[in-house]
Amino acid sequence: MRALLRVLVLVLAAVALPAALGIPAVVGALALNEPRADGIAPPPAPVEHDPTKPTAVVVVGDNGAVVSDTLAPYEILGSTKAFNVYTVASDTRPVALTGGLDLVPDLTFGGLEDLVGGPADLVVVPAMPDVGRPTTKPVTDWLQGQANGGALMLSVCNGAAVVASAGLLDGRRATAHWLRLAEWEDTYPAVDWVRGTRYVDDGDVVSTAGILSGIDGTLHIVDRLIGADAAAEAARAIKWPHFDPDGAAPMEQAQLATSDAVVAFNSAFGWDRPRIGVQLTDGVGEIELASVFDTYGQSLAIDTVAVGTGPVRSRHGLTFVPRAGTGAGLDRLVVPGTTDHEALPGMDPVQHPHHGPGFAFDAVLQDLARTTDVATAQWTAKVLEYPVDDLTLEGPAWPWAETFRPLALALLGVFIGLGVFALLRRKRETRRTR
């Protein structure tokens, strides 16, 4: 019995140190990826409205939304020039998209009503960090009103859970991100959740699978509302390599694998993760911005912060504000977009990931593999639901330093435990000899 107790104590000692240092690190890594808006931002620029065009809006919550879920549909719809496209929220204070990009919404819910005199034609619902919580009530109440008025809904990724929490998916087929589909099945059992497809069209509600599957769903909406040629042209405009004009192509349903433990090592033991400044510049593409903030952010191996000298307007008119005015304290600077803006002074090295050909995420995933490791880049692509079979990822195979740290801490815990046992044994022997 005493031997068993000793083994149990040593096991606890081996676990205690990694847990004591790793759990706070995980919380910190996730907090850095949580939406938060700091500082004061200007009001949004006045919107232009063409009453002859359908109106499409991307809704963001008071606690923000996932950056690619928000910006990719916006750019696709904007690139067609066939829609009035706006971002809407309960008010126009800045909201934070994941990765640390602060967006100034174009319109409030009331402002949209005043502008169009009724519901939008299309409402895009991205994933929100507080889905299912009372803080989403302004959004879910508004979604109910939009649906009752006849708006077409497009949920992106776990935006399907936002729509489900509004009661708008009961009795319908829908899909969402593979990581949380089982959770949504338990939480919203009245929904017929579908696996193994990039999007599901259920009439006036279209839902997409994880993150970049939202591109396929948005192109499908363009096909439905504008036409097949417009959808194909929009796919070419953003250089999306996986456009399927024949519908939602089936895909292998992703599942957690042993190699996915890489994200646990990165988040818990990546104590020296680099901090990258992402420079905001006028005219930058929305997907170009998303590719940097989402790729590095989803990896949990790199922290990002938006930097710049003031508010900027993106290619299709969104307003973003930086969180820092200089590159002080940053490891390097990334300048998204193909525009030739000068980098902030005093920063070295500076990267321009989008000066080459290809889809915006390609170069950023390749940089992630090069500067961290291939396993981290593959995990990130899996979370993004972006196929990388034809993309060359080169770099270290695995985050060995982050992997050995918990093992070293576990050994240290065992040695401490053995040392305590030795001290106790010595005390007992001392008492016996007296």
URNORJO-V694571 format. One record per backbone hydrogen bond with DSSP energy under -1.0 kcal/mol. NH is the residue of the N-H (numbers start at 1). CO is the residue of the C=O. If there is no record, write none. Layout:
nh->NH co->CO
nh->NH co->CO
//
This chain:
nh->5 co->1
nh->6 co->2
nh->7 co->3
nh->8 co->4
nh->9 co->5
nh->10 co->6
nh->11 co->7
nh->12 co->8
nh->13 co->9
nh->14 co->10
nh->15 co->11
nh->16 co->12
nh->17 co->13
nh->19 co->15
nh->20 co->16
nh->21 co->17
nh->22 co->18
nh->23 co->19
nh->26 co->22
nh->27 co->23
nh->28 co->24
nh->29 co->25
nh->30 co->26
nh->31 co->27
nh->32 co->28
nh->53 co->50
nh->56 co->84
nh->57 co->122
nh->58 co->86
nh->59 co->124
nh->60 co->88
nh->61 co->64
nh->64 co->61
nh->66 co->127
nh->70 co->66
nh->71 co->67
nh->72 co->68
nh->74 co->70
nh->75 co->71
nh->76 co->72
nh->77 co->73
nh->78 co->74
nh->79 co->75
nh->84 co->54
nh->86 co->56
nh->88 co->58
nh->89 co->107
nh->95 co->103
nh->97 co->101
nh->98 co->65
nh->100 co->97
nh->101 co->97
nh->103 co->95
nh->104 co->319
nh->107 co->87
nh->109 co->89
nh->112 co->108
nh->113 co->109
nh->114 co->110
nh->115 co->111
nh->116 co->112
nh->117 co->113
nh->121 co->55
nh->122 co->55
nh->123 co->152
nh->124 co->57
nh->125 co->154
nh->131 co->128
nh->133 co->130
nh->136 co->133
nh->137 co->134
nh->140 co->136
nh->141 co->137
nh->142 co->138
nh->143 co->139
nh->144 co->140
nh->145 co->141
nh->146 co->142
nh->147 co->143
nh->148 co->144
nh->149 co->145
nh->150 co->147
nh->151 co->146
nh->152 co->121
nh->153 co->204
nh->154 co->123
nh->155 co->206
nh->156 co->125
nh->157 co->209
nh->159 co->156
nh->160 co->157
nh->163 co->159
nh->164 co->160
nh->165 co->161
nh->167 co->164
nh->168 co->163
nh->171 co->190
nh->172 co->169
nh->174 co->192
nh->180 co->177
nh->184 co->180
nh->185 co->181
nh->186 co->182
nh->187 co->183
nh->188 co->184
nh->191 co->188
nh->192 co->172
nh->193 co->191
nh->194 co->174
nh->200 co->207
nh->202 co->205
nh->206 co->153
nh->207 co->200
nh->208 co->155
nh->209 co->198
nh->212 co->384
nh->213 co->210
nh->214 co->211
nh->215 co->212
nh->217 co->213
nh->218 co->214
nh->219 co->215
nh->220 co->216
nh->221 co->217
nh->222 co->218
nh->223 co->219
nh->224 co->220
nh->225 co->221
nh->226 co->222
nh->227 co->222
nh->231 co->227
nh->232 co->228
nh->233 co->229
nh->234 co->230
nh->235 co->231
nh->236 co->232
nh->237 co->233
nh->238 co->234
nh->240 co->235
nh->247 co->244
nh->251 co->196
nh->260 co->257
nh->261 co->258
nh->262 co->259
nh->263 co->260
nh->265 co->261
nh->266 co->262
nh->267 co->263
nh->268 co->264
nh->269 co->265
nh->270 co->266
nh->271 co->269
nh->273 co->270
nh->276 co->303
nh->277 co->332
nh->278 co->305
nh->279 co->334
nh->280 co->307
nh->283 co->313
nh->284 co->281
nh->289 co->285
nh->290 co->286
nh->291 co->287
nh->292 co->288
nh->293 co->289
nh->294 co->290
nh->295 co->291
nh->296 co->292
nh->297 co->293
nh->298 co->294
nh->299 co->295
nh->303 co->274
nh->305 co->276
nh->307 co->278
nh->308 co->324
nh->312 co->320
nh->314 co->318
nh->315 co->284
nh->317 co->314
nh->320 co->312
nh->321 co->102
nh->323 co->306
nh->324 co->306
nh->330 co->327
nh->331 co->275
nh->333 co->349
nh->334 co->277
nh->335 co->351
nh->341 co->339
nh->351 co->333
nh->355 co->352
nh->362 co->359
nh->365 co->361
nh->366 co->362
nh->367 co->363
nh->368 co->364
nh->369 co->365
nh->370 co->366
nh->371 co->367
nh->372 co->368
nh->374 co->396
nh->375 co->397
nh->377 co->373
nh->378 co->374
nh->379 co->375
nh->380 co->376
nh->381 co->377
nh->382 co->378
nh->383 co->379
nh->384 co->380
nh->386 co->381
nh->391 co->388
nh->400 co->398
nh->403 co->399
nh->404 co->400
nh->405 co->401
nh->408 co->404
nh->409 co->405
nh->410 co->406
nh->411 co->407
nh->412 co->408
nh->413 co->409
nh->414 co->410
nh->415 co->411
nh->416 co->412
nh->417 co->413
nh->418 co->414
nh->419 co->415
nh->420 co->416
nh->421 co->417
nh->422 co->418
nh->423 co->419
nh->424 co->420
nh->425 co->421
nh->426 co->422
nh->427 co->423
nh->428 co->424
nh->429 co->425
nh->430 co->426
nh->431 co->427
nh->432 co->428
nh->433 co->429
//
